[in-house]
Amino acid sequence: MDDRPDAFPERIAIKPAIATIGEPDHLTKFDAILPTRKPPKPKVVMGEDPALSKMSDAPTLLEFFEKRIHPHTVNHLLQSATLALKSGAGEKDVLACLLHDIALGGLIGSDHGYWGAQLIEPYVDEEVAFAVRYHQALRFFPDASVGYEYPKSYIELFGEDYQPEPYIRADYDYARNHKWYGKARLITLNDLYAFDPDAKVDLQVFSDIIGRHFRQPKEGLGFDNSPVAHMWRTMIWPRNFL
């Protein structure tokens, strides 16, 4: 490694372990700050990261959409919610479509339905969180009675021989017999498995629905001492060392 003083940026961002597992970087990412390194030792990112847009003191859901959720995911969620709105779905169902991949674009892809449901649970009605959680399992299982087919894009992504893990099938069976099955299934019906990058969508179209059905804490998401406040803070400062 380069020991020149000018070889180090003022502050370095250490990727979280979940982002490097299975990669060479996972075993070497701490080398630059280990005690054996010669001075001057670099400082790590803690607090505001100049690479990211600064959040307000009391962040709102709309602000996370604008400053933290990946733009591709935001576009997808807006298209999904727009389809639900045009189909005549109820406002809570539209909100579920708007939020169903929020964890995928802001936190993590693996088990994103479960992460997303947990993230929003304190702020939405129970059926909205249910729909977000179980859409993850339902999308792998067709339902001809409502016109849902297994996505062709999944064959391309996962292969023709892919089979969901047993926990996914178990959650599908549970959701299939639940009173809110239709709400979770509605997300899959309005999900877009071939995204349209040229679609014209506007987040402000849904501001009233969010205002009526998302309980925005006055302290801001991440600072209201809810059981999931730490998850929102992780999105505010995703590259904090500790």
Backbone torsions as a table, in degrees:
resi	resn	phi	psi	omega
1	MET	NA	153.3	-175.9
2	ASP	-78.9	122.8	-178.1
3	ASP	-95.8	3.4	179.6
4	ARG	-64.0	139.5	179.8
5	PRO	-56.3	-34.6	-177.2
6	ASP	-84.6	6.7	-179.4
7	ALA	-83.0	-9.2	-176.4
8	PHE	-109.3	134.8	172.0
9	PRO	-70.1	167.6	-178.6
10	GLU	-60.0	-42.6	175.6
11	ARG	-138.5	141.1	180.0
12	ILE	-112.6	146.7	179.4
13	ALA	-102.2	122.6	178.3
14	ILE	-95.0	120.8	-179.9
15	LYS	-63.8	142.1	177.7
16	PRO	-64.3	154.1	-175.9
17	ALA	-56.5	-37.2	-177.1
18	ILE	-62.4	-23.4	-178.0
19	ALA	-88.0	-10.7	-174.8
20	THR	-122.9	-4.6	179.8
21	ILE	-55.3	129.9	179.9
22	GLY	89.3	-1.3	179.6
23	GLU	-115.6	153.8	178.5
24	PRO	-55.2	-33.5	-178.6
25	ASP	-60.5	-24.7	-177.9
26	HIS	-62.7	-30.9	-176.4
27	LEU	-95.4	-11.8	-174.4
28	THR	-120.8	-3.5	-169.6
29	LYS	-66.7	-19.1	-179.1
30	PHE	-92.9	-2.4	-174.4
31	ASP	-56.4	-36.5	-174.7
32	ALA	-69.9	-16.6	-176.1
33	ILE	-122.6	7.1	179.3
34	LEU	-65.8	153.0	-178.6
35	PRO	-58.6	-24.8	-177.9
36	THR	-76.9	-10.0	179.7
37	ARG	-68.0	144.7	178.0
38	LYS	-77.8	146.4	175.8
39	PRO	-69.1	156.1	1.5
40	PRO	-79.5	132.8	-179.9
41	LYS	-87.5	139.4	-178.2
42	PRO	-73.0	153.6	172.8
43	LYS	-89.6	152.3	179.0
44	VAL	-101.3	162.0	179.6
45	VAL	-70.4	125.9	170.8
46	MET	-143.4	125.6	-177.0
47	GLY	87.0	-141.8	-174.4
48	GLU	-62.8	133.2	178.9
49	ASP	-108.0	117.1	-177.0
50	PRO	-62.4	-15.2	178.8
51	ALA	-78.7	-10.7	-175.7
52	LEU	-118.9	153.8	174.8
53	SER	-68.0	135.5	-179.9
54	LYS	-71.7	134.0	176.8
55	MET	-86.0	158.1	177.7
56	SER	-73.9	173.4	-180.0
57	ASP	-68.6	-24.7	178.9
58	ALA	-131.4	77.1	-172.1
59	PRO	-63.1	141.3	178.0
60	THR	-104.7	166.6	176.7
61	LEU	-58.9	-44.1	179.6
62	LEU	-60.3	-35.5	179.9
63	GLU	-66.7	-38.3	176.8
64	PHE	-64.0	-39.3	176.6
65	PHE	-60.7	-39.7	-175.0
66	GLU	-79.7	-31.5	-170.4
67	LYS	-116.8	-15.0	-174.8
68	ARG	-128.0	-37.9	-178.2
69	ILE	-72.2	136.3	-177.1
70	HIS	-56.4	133.0	-177.1
71	PRO	-54.9	-35.8	178.2
72	HIS	-62.8	-42.5	178.6
73	THR	-67.4	-41.7	178.1
74	VAL	-57.9	-46.2	178.9
75	ASN	-60.2	-43.3	178.5
76	HIS	-62.3	-45.9	-178.8
77	LEU	-64.5	-39.6	178.7
78	LEU	-67.1	-38.8	176.1
79	GLN	-64.0	-42.7	179.9
80	SER	-62.5	-47.6	179.7
81	ALA	-65.4	-34.6	177.9
82	THR	-65.0	-41.7	176.6
83	LEU	-61.0	-43.6	179.6
84	ALA	-63.3	-41.8	-179.4
85	LEU	-63.7	-43.8	-179.6
86	LYS	-68.3	-26.0	-179.6
87	SER	-81.0	-6.1	-179.9
88	GLY	90.2	14.8	179.6
89	ALA	-64.1	153.3	177.2
90	GLY	-66.3	161.4	-174.5
91	GLU	-62.1	-37.7	179.1
92	LYS	-67.1	-35.0	177.6
93	ASP	-69.1	-38.3	175.7
94	VAL	-62.3	-42.5	178.8
95	LEU	-62.2	-40.9	178.6
96	ALA	-61.0	-41.5	176.7
97	CYS	-64.4	-36.8	-179.8
98	LEU	-67.4	-26.8	-173.4
99	LEU	-108.4	-3.3	-165.6
100	HIS	-63.4	-29.3	179.7
101	ASP	-111.8	23.1	-175.3
102	ILE	-60.6	-36.8	179.2
103	ALA	-71.2	-34.4	179.8
104	LEU	-60.4	-39.2	-178.4
105	GLY	-91.2	-8.5	-176.0
106	GLY	-124.9	-21.6	-176.3
107	LEU	-128.6	-66.8	-170.7
108	ILE	-161.5	149.3	-179.5
109	GLY	-86.0	-40.7	-177.9
110	SER	-61.4	127.2	-179.1
111	ASP	54.9	39.0	-174.3
112	HIS	-64.8	-26.4	177.0
113	GLY	-65.4	-40.1	179.8
114	TYR	-70.9	-44.5	177.3
115	TRP	-61.3	-44.6	-177.8
116	GLY	-63.7	-42.5	179.4
117	ALA	-62.6	-42.6	179.1
118	GLN	-64.9	-39.0	-177.8
119	LEU	-61.8	-38.4	-174.4
120	ILE	-100.5	-8.5	-170.6
121	GLU	-52.7	-42.4	-178.6
122	PRO	-69.4	-11.8	-168.8
123	TYR	-115.8	-2.7	-178.9
124	VAL	-131.0	164.9	175.6
125	ASP	-68.5	157.3	-170.5
126	GLU	-57.9	-37.5	-176.5
127	GLU	-69.7	-26.2	177.5
128	VAL	-69.1	-47.0	177.8
129	ALA	-62.8	-38.6	177.3
130	PHE	-59.3	-47.0	-177.8
131	ALA	-61.8	-43.1	179.8
132	VAL	-65.1	-42.6	-179.2
133	ARG	-62.5	-49.1	-169.5
134	TYR	-90.3	-6.8	173.8
135	HIS	-62.0	-28.5	-179.1
136	GLN	-60.8	-39.8	179.1
137	ALA	-79.8	-41.8	-174.3
138	LEU	-63.5	-29.7	-174.6
139	ARG	-65.9	-17.6	178.9
140	PHE	-88.6	-4.2	-173.8
141	PHE	-127.4	118.3	-178.9
142	PRO	-69.0	158.1	175.3
143	ASP	-143.5	96.7	-176.6
144	ALA	-63.2	-25.6	-176.0
145	SER	-66.8	-22.4	178.4
146	VAL	-116.3	3.6	176.6
147	GLY	83.2	25.1	179.3
148	TYR	-100.8	122.6	177.4
149	GLU	-109.4	155.7	175.6
150	TYR	-62.2	128.0	-175.0
151	PRO	-62.3	131.2	177.2
152	LYS	-62.3	-31.9	-179.8
153	SER	-64.3	-26.7	178.2
154	TYR	-68.6	-33.5	175.8
155	ILE	-63.4	-40.5	178.6
156	GLU	-68.6	-37.9	-176.3
157	LEU	-78.7	-42.3	-170.5
158	PHE	-109.6	-16.7	-177.4
159	GLY	98.1	155.8	-177.3
160	GLU	-68.6	-24.1	-175.9
161	ASP	-94.9	6.1	-178.0
162	TYR	-66.7	135.1	174.3
163	GLN	-127.4	130.1	179.1
164	PRO	-60.1	152.5	177.3
165	GLU	-61.3	154.3	-178.0
166	PRO	-54.5	-35.4	-179.8
167	TYR	-66.4	-31.1	176.8
168	ILE	-68.3	-44.5	177.7
169	ARG	-63.3	-39.8	179.0
170	ALA	-63.3	-40.9	179.1
171	ASP	-70.8	-32.4	173.8
172	TYR	-61.6	-47.3	-179.4
173	ASP	-60.1	-40.9	179.0
174	TYR	-64.1	-49.3	-177.5
175	ALA	-66.1	-34.9	-177.3
176	ARG	-61.5	-27.7	-178.3
177	ASN	-105.2	11.6	-177.6
178	HIS	-92.6	153.2	-179.7
179	LYS	-63.9	-22.2	-179.9
180	TRP	-102.2	18.2	178.9
181	TYR	-52.5	-44.0	-176.7
182	GLY	-60.6	-31.7	-179.7
183	LYS	-71.4	-41.8	176.7
184	ALA	-69.5	-38.8	179.2
185	ARG	-65.7	-33.1	179.8
186	LEU	-60.7	-34.2	176.9
187	ILE	-61.3	-45.4	-178.9
188	THR	-65.0	-32.2	179.4
189	LEU	-70.2	-29.2	-179.3
190	ASN	-104.6	3.9	173.9
191	ASP	-74.1	152.5	-178.3
192	LEU	-114.5	114.8	-177.6
193	TYR	-93.8	-6.6	168.8
194	ALA	-129.6	98.7	-171.8
195	PHE	-72.0	144.2	178.5
196	ASP	-103.9	101.5	-176.9
197	PRO	-68.2	-15.0	-177.5
198	ASP	-97.6	1.1	-179.1
199	ALA	-64.8	139.6	179.1
200	LYS	-95.3	112.1	-177.6
201	VAL	-130.9	155.9	-175.6
202	ASP	-138.8	117.2	-179.5
203	LEU	-59.3	-34.1	-176.2
204	GLN	-65.6	-19.7	176.6
205	VAL	-58.2	-28.5	-174.4
206	PHE	-103.6	7.5	-176.7
207	SER	-62.5	-37.9	179.5
208	ASP	-68.8	-41.7	177.9
209	ILE	-62.4	-43.4	176.6
210	ILE	-61.3	-43.7	-179.8
211	GLY	-61.4	-34.7	-178.6
212	ARG	-83.2	-27.1	-169.1
213	HIS	-126.8	0.9	174.6
214	PHE	-118.4	117.2	-174.2
215	ARG	-82.1	85.9	-178.1
216	GLN	-69.1	119.5	179.2
217	PRO	-71.1	139.6	-177.9
218	LYS	-64.0	-27.8	179.3
219	GLU	-74.8	-15.8	-176.3
220	GLY	100.3	146.7	177.0
221	LEU	-63.2	124.8	-177.2
222	GLY	107.0	-13.2	-174.3
223	PHE	-131.0	19.2	-176.4
224	ASP	-105.4	9.7	178.6
225	ASN	60.7	24.6	174.8
226	SER	-75.1	164.8	179.0
227	PRO	-62.6	-14.8	-177.8
228	VAL	-116.4	11.6	-178.3
229	ALA	-57.3	-35.7	-178.7
230	HIS	-64.5	-29.1	179.3
231	MET	-68.7	-41.2	177.2
232	TRP	-68.2	-38.1	177.7
233	ARG	-64.1	-34.4	177.3
234	THR	-61.6	-34.9	176.8
235	MET	-75.4	-29.5	177.2
236	ILE	-68.3	-45.5	-179.0
237	TRP	-123.3	68.0	-171.8
238	PRO	-69.8	-16.4	-176.3
239	ARG	-112.9	16.8	172.5
240	ASN	-58.9	139.0	179.6
241	PHE	-66.4	-41.2	-179.2
242	LEU	-131.6	NA	NA
